[in-house]
Amino acid sequence: MSLKEDFSIGRLTLNGQTNDGTPIGPLFVRSQTVTPTSVGAATVSVQTATVTGAVAGDLVIVNPAATGNATAVGAAYVSAANTVSIQYINPTAGSLTPGAGTYKFIIIRP
């Protein structure tokens, strides 16, 4: 795999393949303000965020804002064009709201 960095324009280009030989395409980093809603006690809630440029089939890595409580992010995936679904986990006995703020999304197009 080769790596090309051009920080003058904020671009990182990866050229390589996944372990099954699928080429790795563009990689995008997006910042988006996300305001999650409450997650019930001992449950998982899937909520959406608008992420410009995301398309079905893209891979997603999410770096959430600080939660300030026991909630955690589980999986994340592109559920529709420009929409990422985020799984929030609340393992506690009471309802909690994940932290709002600027989330970073890394979108990888295989």
Protein Blocks (a to p, Z undefined) as FASTA:
>chain_A
ZZdddfknopacdddddfkopacddddddddddddddddehiacddddddehiaghiacd
dddddekiabdcfbdddfbghiacdddddfbfbdcdddedddddddddZZ
